[in-house]
Amino acid sequence: MKLSEVQNILNATVLTGHEFLNNDVNTACGSDLMSDVLAFVKDKALLLTGLINPQVIRTAEMMDIETIVFVRGKQPEDSIIGMAKMKNITLMSTDYPLFVACGLLYSNGLGNIKNN
Amino acid sequence: MAALTMHYTVDGNDFTLAGDCSSKVKKSLTQLGFDPTTIRKVAIAMYEGEINMVIHANGGFIDVSIEPDKIVAVLNDHGPGIADIDKAMQEGFSTASNKVRELGFGAGMGLPNMKKYSDEMNISTKIGEGTIVTLTFYTKKIR
């Protein structure tokens, strides 16, 4: 699924990374627990989360996650957006809650993550 | 080839900076041409360790030694020490504060994740003095 489709499905605002909207994403993970993301996300995935602290960007960086969608209308500070921009990580914000955002992407064909 | 060594200070007072050392090491390993799987394993294990050093131990030092066939990271803190290592290794066991949990960590996955992503993990700890965690990663895949 193209990131532009993700944006459309979630009616999301792109905070940074407009130039990557033509990139593909194969799977997604919805979590507010970064340790779980570090433990279980295997493939390059899109991360949906309600957390907006810098460690979300760090977690994405370590995991090679290239896109983060903030749910429930959360907006990170400009410094966090700048940090993501420097690391070529695309950020979006959607008003949908985590459960609905994940459900919409899944029902539109985005795959799930296989745990160990 | 002599080992390439790097020394970092982990600031224990600023959670926003946690992960900075791991980020720099990840960048260096990428520049050195290590394969992405190895880089990811090192980055994740080190990052969890760095987070632990900030939330539990008021920071410390990390020394990384890079050789073509292995990468060793030694995380050295002067925190309270780990009272029960077996318990600390259990997924879900945590002594982290609620504030740390609200930030997405402190779920008792730190040490288990470090063990999971490293090839060898050694913990040396003394109550009241600190903890040294040594992570070893083996790799032969260098360009």
Interface residues (C-beta under 8 A of the other chain):
Chain A: D32 L33 M34 S35 D36 L38 A39 T49 L51 N53 P54 Q55 V56 R58 T59 E61 M62 M63 D64
Chain B: F15 T16 A18 G19 S22 S23 K26 P36 R40 A43 I44 Y47 E48 I51 L103 G104 F105 G106 A107 G108 M109 G110 P112 N113 K116
